[in-house]
Amino acid sequence: MHTPLLYTVSELRALIGHERLGRDVAYQLARRYGVRLGKRLLVPRRVVEALLEGRLEELHPAGVGGA
């Protein structure tokens, strides 16, 4: 099965759980750690994994200090 490299905000919320991750917080995460492709705001898989594993603070925001 193919695992996406990027997730939309809706997909992020579905993975985490809509009741656990509100829309506003999901968009804040996407703006901070995500990438914009055209009008789409996408969240990399590594960010989703870090969020699920409780290590989000280890990540650098998008465009800051790293790959």
C-alpha positions, 0 to 999 in steps of 0.5 A: 500500500502506498503511503503519501509523502504529503497530507492535506489538513483534512487528511491530517485531522482524519489521521489524528482524529477530528475530536483530538485535533481541531481545525484551527490547530491543524491549520496552525501546524500546517502553516508552521511545518507544512509546504504550500503548493499553489493554493494547497497547504500540505503537511509532510509525513514526517510531521504527522509521524512526529505528532503521533509520536509526541516529538513535534518539538524536535522538528524545525518549522518549514523553511528554517534550518534544515532539509 
